[in-house]
Amino acid sequence: MAKNAPAGDNRRVGAVRDRTQVFNPHNQRWVKRNDDSGRFMDQKADKAPFKGVRREK
């Protein structure tokens, strides 16, 4: 069984659940969205996508 140990090392094993990301072509940034409500949650400061978050089509 996989573990997210040791605690406090600022790493995660596996994908983030209940979230997706989409690319905003207007400002060239990736935006994170909540799967349940569909509301936008966060936007990346740089142009790289979020790590471990699945992408929408």
N, C-alpha and C positions, 0 to 999 in steps of 0.2 A: 504494500500500500504506500502511495506517495505521501510525503509530508512537506509542509511548508516550514521546515526548520532550517537553521536556527532562527528563533524569533528576533526581530529587530535588525535583520540584515537588509531590509528594504527590497526583498525579492518575492515574487509570487510564482508558484508552479501551476501551470494550467491557464485556461482562458478566463476572462472576465465574463460573468453571466449576466443576463438581462440587460445588456447594453450593446449598441451597435454604433458604427461611425459612418459618416458620409462626408464626401468632399464638397466644400462650398466653392464653386468656381468664381464667385464674385470677389472674394478676398484671398483665394488660394490657400485656405486653411481646412483642417479636418475638424469636424464637430462631432461630439459624442451625444448620443440620444438614448433615452430610457425606453426599453422595449414595452413596458407595461402602459405607460401614459403617452408615449410618443413625444414628450417634451425634450427640448435640447438642454443638455446639462453643462457642457464644458466645451471650450475651443482651445486648440493647441496654439501656443505662442510661436512655435517654429512651424516649418512646412512639412515636417515628418508626421506620419500617422501615429495614432496611439498604439502602444504595444499590447498585444494580447486581446484586443477588442475586435470582434468580427466586423466586416464591412458589409454595408447594404448594397444592393444592386441598383 
